[in-house]
Amino acid sequence: MLEIRFYKRWISAVNREFGAFTQDFAAIVRDLELILVSLVRLLVSLVRLLVNLVHLLVNLVQILVSLKQILVSLTHYS
């Protein structure tokens, strides 16, 4: 009878520890999921920033081309 009580205590202790481990593991998985979502959002933001910078560069080149055309037309008519 003493052996049965020991095994019951041991099994309940193992169940408690396993339950705590399961909760910790689930919390770690949730944290990793949040980190992954944040990294994806950061990557999307960086891609949008890169696209905006390329658009800015294109606009600056268009402005320079327009200024050059204005200068050429001014020197041509002078």
C-alpha positions in Angstrom: 0.0 0.0 0.0 2.9 2.3 0.8 4.3 1.7 -2.7 1.0 2.7 -4.3 0.9 6.0 -2.4 4.5 6.7 -3.4 3.7 6.1 -7.1 0.6 8.2 -6.9 2.6 11.1 -5.4 5.4 10.6 -8.0 2.9 10.6 -10.9 1.1 13.7 -9.6 4.5 15.5 -9.2 5.5 14.5 -12.7 2.1 15.8 -14.0 2.6 19.1 -12.2 6.1 19.5 -13.6 4.9 18.6 -17.1 2.0 21.0 -16.8 4.3 23.8 -15.8 6.7 22.9 -18.7 3.8 22.9 -21.1 2.7 26.3 -20.0 6.2 27.6 -20.2 6.7 26.1 -23.7 3.4 27.6 -24.9 4.5 31.1 -23.6 7.8 30.7 -25.4 6.0 29.8 -28.6 3.7 32.8 -28.3 6.7 35.1 -27.7 8.4 33.7 -30.7 5.3 34.2 -32.8 5.1 37.9 -31.7 8.8 38.3 -32.5 8.3 36.8 -35.9 5.3 39.0 -36.6 7.3 42.1 -35.5 10.2 41.1 -37.8 7.9 40.7 -40.8 6.3 44.1 -40.1 9.8 45.6 -39.8 10.8 44.0 -43.1 7.7 45.3 -44.8 8.4 48.8 -43.5 12.0 48.6 -44.7 10.8 47.6 -48.2 8.3 50.5 -48.2 11.1 52.8 -47.2 13.3 51.5 -49.9 10.6 52.0 -52.5 10.0 55.6 -51.3 13.7 56.3 -51.5 13.8 55.0 -55.1 10.8 57.2 -55.9 12.5 60.2 -54.3 15.7 59.5 -56.3 13.7 59.3 -59.6 11.9 62.6 -58.8 15.3 64.2 -58.1 16.7 63.0 -61.4 13.6 64.3 -63.2 14.1 67.7 -61.5 17.7 67.8 -62.6 16.8 66.9 -66.1 14.2 69.6 -66.2 16.7 72.2 -64.8 19.2 71.1 -67.4 16.6 71.6 -70.2 15.7 75.0 -68.8 19.4 76.0 -68.7 19.9 74.7 -72.3 16.9 76.6 -73.5 18.1 79.8 -71.8 21.6 79.5 -73.2 20.1 78.7 -76.6 17.9 81.8 -76.7 20.5 84.1 -75.2 
